[in-house]
């Protein structure tokens, strides 16, 4: 019997090695650099080997120690029974252990376990140059570092065409990072944690771009948005988010250059959402900012710095990413980015910011919008039928009716934008009508309002500049726009009379503008020549 036990265990041990080799190959797909070490460090496997070897050794010892004498029969029987018990235990223990090993090679719960194991030492192991790290730390512990393991899992999963595992890795890593930030509560290690976890995100992005896994890329960007949302709601100071913003900008830039335009479009809206989180939760009140309160004797430098960073960082990020699109000749993506940026002023207005804060942000936002529109026009990537919208007529109308002086900012850039479009033969009747519609809104409001008066006079001055520019053009296609402009000015006069807007200066300016259309008859004639008539029946 002992011979049978020993030989059976030896055979099973061979099978066990074969199964472990298969498991090792499966593990290698997840941890290329440490598959054997990861597998054979498993306590259950080590225990199974110990039991097998012990049983074989005891069986061999029993065979060698067998004594036919009657006095030793009890000892012989005990050793035989003990070997048999160990043999039965091996048979019972082998199945659950091997099942656990095989399942662990494809299990998703291990990803969560690895993510939750990450601590500050694992972060420092990735960079020898940090102040609290030892020079040999990286080489000693790299194979056991859960950050490296998660990066390898994500990388190998993407290479094998797995679209689920990378998303789980990113999701669990994000959960773990937020949990660590929550426990540290904006401490010294916040930026270190963010930098450490970025290794997982960067590896995932690199291989997702190569494999065209757009869903994985979107998942990474959503994770950055989640982290920002947490940081904004918990009022993290802006300097703690430096690496987070740099990483986000760099990733989106890579996505743009990789021609993944649909993902890039989603990315730019994520930046807008991030800006919204900080507007709602993480920006100082107007009265606490030195520039607005004029309290120069007792300035709060931290709040001043926080205001400056939040009010400019994300607008500037969208601005520079859009400039990249222009430089790469991506007309459609440029228009989408500009349209996203043009939706931000309404979000700013709906916030709880003070009037001076809103006006300051408008200055930045509309400057970027105007400059991007001008750059896209000069680069030739847009045409008459595809133009970016840098304003919302409904938003302008709302500002006029509420008599907020910040309306001066969009009005100024809107007018200049129309003039640039005219110079480049890109102005159309739709945009012209929208601009003049804001003038009709001004005429419908209180004629004694200084803001309304200044707004309508500015509109008249822009219309006059557009008229002069059109008169200097010889392009017959401009005739239609010139005549349309003439009729639109006439509509303002009619609207003024209907609404009983009795300001004498406005009346005189409109009359003078109408009388200055020196080429109206000529352009009307050109329009008739361009018109199509029904053939005679």
C-alpha positions in Angstrom: 0.0 0.0 0.0 2.8 2.4 0.9 4.4 1.8 -2.5 1.1 2.7 -4.2 0.7 5.8 -2.1 4.2 7.0 -2.9 4.0 6.3 -6.6 0.5 7.8 -6.8 1.6 11.0 -5.1 4.6 11.2 -7.4 2.4 10.9 -10.4 0.0 13.5 -9.0 2.9 15.7 -8.2 3.9 15.6 -11.9 0.3 16.5 -12.9 0.4 19.3 -10.3 3.6 20.7 -11.9 1.9 20.6 -15.3 -1.1 22.5 -14.0 1.1 25.0 -12.3 3.0 25.6 -15.6 -0.3 26.3 -17.3 -1.3 28.6 -14.5 2.1 30.3 -14.8 1.6 30.9 -18.5 -1.8 32.4 -17.7 -0.2 34.5 -15.0 2.5 35.6 -17.3 -0.1 37.3 -19.5 -0.9 39.6 -16.6 2.5 39.9 -14.9 5.2 39.4 -17.7 8.0 40.4 -15.4 7.1 38.3 -12.3 4.8 35.5 -13.2 6.7 32.7 -11.4 7.4 34.7 -8.4 3.7 35.8 -8.2 2.5 32.2 -8.6 4.9 30.5 -6.2 4.5 33.1 -3.5 0.9 31.9 -3.0 0.6 30.4 0.5 -1.9 27.7 -0.5 0.4 26.4 -3.2 3.3 26.3 -0.9 1.2 24.5 1.7 0.1 21.9 -0.9 3.7 21.2 -1.9 4.7 20.8 1.7 1.9 18.2 2.3 2.8 16.3 -0.8 6.5 16.2 -0.1 5.8 15.3 3.6 3.5 12.4 2.6 6.0 11.0 0.1 8.8 11.2 2.5 6.8 9.6 5.3 5.7 6.8 3.0 9.3 6.1 1.9 10.5 6.2 5.5 7.7 3.8 6.5 8.7 1.4 3.7 12.3 1.5 4.9 11.4 1.2 8.5 9.1 -1.8 8.2 10.1 -4.5 10.6 8.5 -8.0 10.3 8.9 -8.6 14.1 5.8 -8.8 16.1 6.9 -6.1 18.6 7.1 -3.5 15.8 3.8 -4.3 14.2 1.9 -1.5 16.0 4.5 1.1 14.9 4.3 -0.2 11.4 0.5 0.0 11.4 0.5 3.5 12.8 3.0 4.8 10.2 1.0 3.1 7.5 -2.3 4.6 8.7 -0.7 8.1 9.1 0.6 7.9 5.5 -2.8 6.9 4.3 -4.4 9.8 6.1 -1.9 12.2 4.6 -2.6 10.7 1.2 -6.4 11.2 1.6 -5.8 14.7 2.8 -3.6 15.4 -0.3 -6.4 14.2 -2.6 -9.0 16.3 -0.8 -6.8 19.4 -0.7 -5.5 19.4 -4.3 -8.8 20.2 -6.0 -9.7 23.5 -4.1 -6.1 24.7 -4.3 -5.7 24.2 -8.0 -9.2 25.6 -8.6 -8.2 28.7 -6.6 -4.9 29.0 -8.6 -6.6 28.8 -12.0 -9.4 31.2 -11.1 -6.9 33.7 -9.6 -5.2 34.0 -13.1 -8.4 35.5 -14.5 -10.1 36.9 -11.4 -11.1 40.5 -11.3 -11.2 40.6 -7.4 -7.4 40.5 -7.4 -7.4 43.8 -9.2 -9.3 45.4 -6.4 -7.0 43.8 -3.8 -3.9 45.1 -5.5 -5.3 48.6 -5.8 -6.2 48.7 -2.1 -2.7 47.6 -1.2 -1.1 50.7 -2.6 0.6 53.0 -0.1 3.0 55.9 -0.1 6.1 53.6 -0.1 4.9 52.0 -3.4 4.6 55.5 -4.8 8.2 56.4 -3.8 9.5 53.1 -5.1 8.7 54.4 -8.6 11.0 57.4 -8.3 14.4 57.2 -6.7 14.7 61.0 -6.9 12.0 61.8 -4.4 13.2 63.1 -1.0 12.1 60.2 1.1 13.1 57.3 -1.1 16.2 55.1 -0.9 18.3 54.7 -4.1 17.9 50.9 -4.2 14.3 50.8 -3.3 13.0 50.6 -6.9 15.2 47.6 -7.8 14.4 45.7 -4.6 10.6 46.0 -4.6 9.6 46.7 -8.2 8.2 43.2 -8.8 6.0 43.4 -5.8 4.8 46.9 -6.4 1.0 46.8 -6.9 1.2 49.9 -9.1 3.5 48.1 -11.5 1.4 45.0 -11.3 -1.8 46.9 -12.2 0.0 48.6 -15.0 1.1 45.3 -16.4 -2.4 43.8 -16.1 -3.8 46.8 -18.0 -1.1 46.6 -20.6 -1.3 42.9 -21.3 -5.1 42.9 -21.3 -5.2 45.6 -24.0 -2.6 43.8 -26.1 -4.8 40.6 -25.9 -7.9 42.5 -27.0 -9.6 42.5 -23.6 -11.8 45.6 -23.3 -13.2 44.8 -19.8 -10.1 44.3 -17.7 -8.4 47.7 -18.4 -11.6 49.5 -17.4 -11.7 47.5 -14.2 -8.1 48.4 -13.5 -8.7 52.1 -14.1 -11.9 52.0 -12.0 -10.4 50.3 -9.1 -7.2 52.4 -9.2 -9.4 55.6 -9.2 -11.4 54.3 -6.2 -8.1 53.5 -4.4 -6.7 56.9 -5.1 -9.8 58.8 -4.0 -9.8 56.6 -0.8 -6.1 57.5 -0.1 -6.8 61.2 -0.7 -9.7 61.0 1.6 -7.6 59.5 4.4 -4.8 62.0 3.9 -7.1 65.0 3.5 -4.9 67.2 1.3 -1.7 66.4 3.1 1.9 66.5 1.9 1.5 63.3 0.0 -1.5 64.3 -2.2 0.6 65.2 -5.2 2.8 62.2 -4.7 -0.2 59.9 -4.7 -1.5 61.5 -7.9 1.9 61.2 -9.6 2.1 57.5 -8.5 -1.3 56.5 -9.8 -0.6 58.3 -13.1 1.8 55.5 -14.0 -1.2 53.2 -14.3 -3.2 55.7 -16.3 -0.2 56.5 -18.6 0.5 52.9 -19.4 -3.2 52.3 -20.1 -3.4 55.3 -22.4 -0.3 54.4 -24.3 -1.4 51.0 -25.2 -5.1 51.9 -25.7 -4.0 54.5 -28.3 -1.9 51.8 -30.1 -4.8 49.3 -30.0 -7.5 51.9 -30.8 -9.4 51.1 -27.6 -11.5 54.3 -27.5 -13.7 53.1 -24.7 -10.7 52.6 -22.5 -9.4 56.1 -23.3 -12.8 57.5 -22.4 -12.8 55.6 -19.2 -9.4 57.1 -18.3 -10.7 60.6 -18.9 -13.8 59.9 -16.9 -11.6 58.8 -14.0 -9.7 62.2 -14.1 -13.1 63.9 -14.0 -14.1 61.8 -11.0 -10.9 62.7 -9.2 -11.3 66.4 -9.9 -14.9 66.2 -8.7 -13.8 64.8 -5.4 -11.0 67.3 -5.0 -13.3 70.2 -5.9 -16.0 69.1 -3.4 -13.4 68.7 -0.7 -11.8 72.1 -1.5 -8.3 71.0 -2.4 -5.9 73.9 -3.0 -5.1 74.4 -6.6 -1.4 73.6 -6.2 -2.2 70.1 -5.1 -3.8 69.5 -8.5 -0.8 70.6 -10.6 0.2 67.1 -11.7 -3.4 66.1 -12.2 -3.9 69.0 -14.6 -0.6 68.4 -16.4 -1.4 64.7 -16.9 -4.9 65.4 -18.2 -3.7 68.0 -20.7 -0.9 65.7 -21.9 -3.2 62.7 -22.4 -5.8 64.8 -24.4 -3.0 66.2 -26.5 -1.9 62.7 -27.3 -5.4 61.7 -28.2 -5.8 64.7 -30.6 -2.5 63.9 -32.3 -3.5 60.2 -32.7 -6.6 61.3 -34.7 -9.1 59.9 -32.2 -11.4 62.9 -32.8 -14.5 61.4 -31.3 -12.7 60.7 -28.0 -11.0 64.1 -28.1 -14.5 65.7 -28.4 -15.6 63.9 -25.2 -12.4 65.0 -23.5 -12.9 68.7 -24.0 -16.4 68.4 -22.5 -14.8 66.7 -19.5 -12.6 69.7 -19.0 -15.7 71.9 -19.1 -17.3 69.6 -16.4 -14.2 69.8 -14.3 -14.2 73.6 -14.5 -17.9 73.5 -13.4 -17.1 71.4 -10.3 -14.5 73.9 -9.2 -16.8 76.9 -9.9 -19.4 75.4 -7.7 -17.3 74.1 -4.8 -13.7 75.3 -4.8 -13.5 79.0 -5.6 -13.3 81.9 -3.1 -16.0 84.5 -2.7 -15.6 87.8 -4.4 -15.4 89.7 -1.1 -12.4 87.6 0.0 -10.3 88.3 -3.1 -8.0 91.3 -2.8 -8.3 92.5 -6.4 -12.1 92.9 -6.0 -12.3 93.9 -2.3 -9.4 96.4 -2.6 -8.3 95.3 0.9 -4.6 95.6 0.1 -3.7 96.1 3.7 -4.8 92.5 4.7 -4.6 90.4 1.6 -5.2 86.7 1.7 -2.6 85.3 -0.6 -3.9 81.8 -0.6 -7.4 82.8 -1.6 -6.0 85.2 -4.2 -3.9 82.4 -5.7 -6.8 79.9 -5.6 -9.0 82.4 -7.5 -6.4 83.1 -10.1 -5.7 79.4 -10.7 -9.3 78.2 -10.9 -10.5 81.1 -13.1 -7.8 80.7 -15.7 -6.4 77.1 -15.6 -9.2 75.2 -17.3 -10.1 77.9 -19.8 -6.5 78.1 -20.8 -6.3 74.3 -21.1 -9.2 74.3 -23.6 -7.6 77.2 -25.4 -4.2 75.5 -26.0 -5.7 72.2 -26.9 -7.9 74.0 -29.5 -4.8 75.7 -30.9 -3.3 72.2 -31.4 -6.4 71.3 -33.4 -5.9 74.4 -35.6 -2.2 73.7 -36.1 -3.1 70.1 -37.2 -5.7 71.4 -39.6 -8.6 69.7 -37.8 -11.4 72.0 -38.8 -14.3 70.0 -37.6 -12.7 69.3 -34.2 -11.7 72.9 -33.9 -15.3 74.0 -34.3 -16.5 71.5 -31.7 -13.9 72.7 -29.2 -14.8 76.3 -29.7 -18.5 75.5 -29.4 -17.7 73.8 -26.1 -15.8 76.8 -24.9 -18.6 79.1 -26.0 -21.0 77.3 -23.6 -19.0 78.1 -20.6 -20.1 81.8 -20.1 -23.7 80.6 -19.5 -22.4 78.2 -16.9 -20.4 81.0 -15.3 -23.6 83.2 -15.2 -25.6 80.4 -13.5 -22.9 80.1 -10.7 -22.9 81.9 -7.4 -20.0 84.2 -8.4 -20.1 87.9 -7.8 -20.5 90.3 -10.7 -16.9 91.3 -10.8 -15.8 87.7 -10.8 -18.2 86.9 -13.7 -16.9 89.9 -15.7 -13.3 88.9 -15.2 -14.0 85.4 -16.4 -15.9 86.7 -19.3 -12.9 88.7 -20.3 -10.7 85.6 -20.4 -13.3 83.3 -22.0 -14.4 85.7 -24.8 -10.8 86.7 -25.6 -10.0 83.0 -26.1 -13.1 82.5 -28.2 -12.4 85.5 -30.4 -8.7 84.6 -30.8 -9.4 81.0 -31.6 -12.0 82.0 -34.2 -9.6 84.5 -35.8 -6.8 81.8 -35.9 -9.2 79.3 -37.4 -10.2 81.8 -40.1 -6.7 82.7 -41.0 -5.6 79.1 -41.1 -8.3 78.4 -43.7 -9.7 75.4 -41.9 -13.2 76.8 -41.8 -15.5 78.0 -44.6 -18.8 79.9 -45.0 -20.9 76.9 -44.2 -18.9 75.7 -41.2 -18.1 78.4 -38.7 -17.6 78.3 -34.9 -20.2 79.9 -32.7 -18.5 82.1 -30.2 -21.7 83.4 -28.5 -25.3 82.6 -27.7 -27.9 85.1 -28.7 -30.2 83.9 -25.9 -27.4 84.5 -23.4 -26.8 88.0 -24.7 -30.5 88.7 -24.5 -30.6 87.5 -20.9 -27.7 89.7 -19.9 -29.4 92.7 -21.6 -32.7 92.2 -19.9 -31.0 91.8 -16.5 -28.9 94.9 -17.2 -25.6 93.3 -16.2 -22.7 95.4 -17.3 -20.7 92.3 -18.1 -22.7 92.1 -21.3 -20.2 94.7 -22.7 -17.6 91.9 -22.9 -19.4 89.5 -25.2 -20.9 92.4 -27.2 -17.4 93.7 -28.0 -16.0 90.4 -29.1 -19.2 89.5 -31.0 -19.0 92.7 -33.0 -15.3 92.3 -33.8 -15.9 88.7 -34.8 -18.6 89.7 -37.3 -16.2 92.3 -38.8 -13.4 89.7 -39.2 -15.9 87.4 -40.9 -16.8 90.2 -43.3 -13.2 90.9 -44.1 -12.7 87.2 -45.0 -16.0 86.9 -46.9 -17.5 84.5 -44.4 -20.3 86.5 -42.8 -23.7 85.2 -43.5 -27.3 86.5 -43.1 -28.0 84.2 -40.2 -25.2 85.6 -38.0 -26.0 89.2 -39.1 -29.6 88.7 -38.1 -28.7 87.3 -34.7 -26.5 90.3 -34.0 -29.2 92.8 -35.0 -31.8 90.8 -33.0 -29.9 91.8 -29.9 -30.3 95.4 -31.0 -34.0 94.9 -31.2 -33.9 93.5 -27.6 -32.1 96.7 -26.5 -34.8 98.8 -28.2 -37.5 96.8 -26.4 -36.1 97.6 -23.0 -35.9 100.8 -21.0 -34.7 103.7 -23.2 -33.4 105.4 -20.1 -31.0 102.6 -19.3 -27.4 103.6 -19.9 -26.4 100.0 -20.6 -29.1 99.7 -23.3 -28.1 103.0 -24.9 -24.4 102.0 -25.0 -25.3 98.6 -26.4 -27.5 99.9 -29.3 -24.9 102.5 -30.2 -22.2 99.9 -30.3 -24.3 97.7 -32.6 -24.8 100.7 -34.9 -21.1 101.4 -35.0 -20.3 97.7 -35.9 -23.0 97.8 -38.6 -21.5 100.9 -40.1 -18.0 99.3 -40.2 -19.5 96.2 -41.9 -21.3 98.4 -44.5 -18.1 100.3 -45.3 -16.2 97.1 -45.8 -18.9 95.6 -48.0 -18.9 98.8 -50.2 -15.2 98.3 -50.8 -15.6 94.8 -52.1 -16.1 93.9 -55.8 -17.3 90.4 -55.1 -20.9 90.3 -56.6 -21.9 87.7 -53.9 -21.5 90.5 -51.3 -24.4 92.3 -52.9 -26.9 90.0 -51.2 -25.4 90.7 -47.7 -25.2 94.4 -48.4 -28.9 94.6 -49.3 -29.7 92.4 -46.3 -27.8 94.8 -44.0 -29.7 97.7 -45.4 -33.0 96.1 -44.7 -31.9 95.0 -41.2 -31.0 98.6 -40.3 -34.5 99.6 -41.5 -36.0 97.0 -39.2 -34.2 98.6 -36.3 -35.8 102.0 -37.2 -39.3 100.3 -37.4 -38.7 98.5 -34.1 -37.7 101.8 -32.5 -40.9 103.4 -33.6 -43.0 100.4 -32.5 -41.4 100.2 -29.1 -41.5 104.0 -28.6 -37.7 104.1 -28.0 -37.3 107.9 -27.9 -33.6 108.5 -27.5 -32.7 111.2 -29.9 -29.1 110.1 -30.3 -30.1 106.6 -31.3 -32.6 108.0 -33.8 -30.0 110.3 -35.4 -27.4 107.5 -35.6 -29.8 105.1 -37.3 -31.0 107.7 -39.8 -27.4 108.6 -40.6 -26.5 105.0 -41.1 -29.5 104.4 -43.4 -28.6 107.4 -45.5 -25.0 106.3 -45.9 -25.8 103.2 -48.0 -24.5 104.9 -51.2 -24.4 101.7 -53.3 -27.8 100.3 -52.4 -29.3 100.7 -55.8 -26.2 99.2 -57.5 -26.2 96.2 -55.2 -29.9 95.7 -55.6 -29.4 95.6 -59.4 -26.6 93.0 -58.9 -29.0 90.9 -56.9 -31.5 91.0 -59.7 -28.9 89.8 -62.1 -28.0 86.9 -59.8 -31.7 85.9 -59.3 -33.2 82.9 -61.0 -36.6 83.4 -62.7 -39.1 80.9 -63.8 -38.9 80.2 -67.6 -41.8 81.3 -69.7 -44.6 78.8 -70.0 
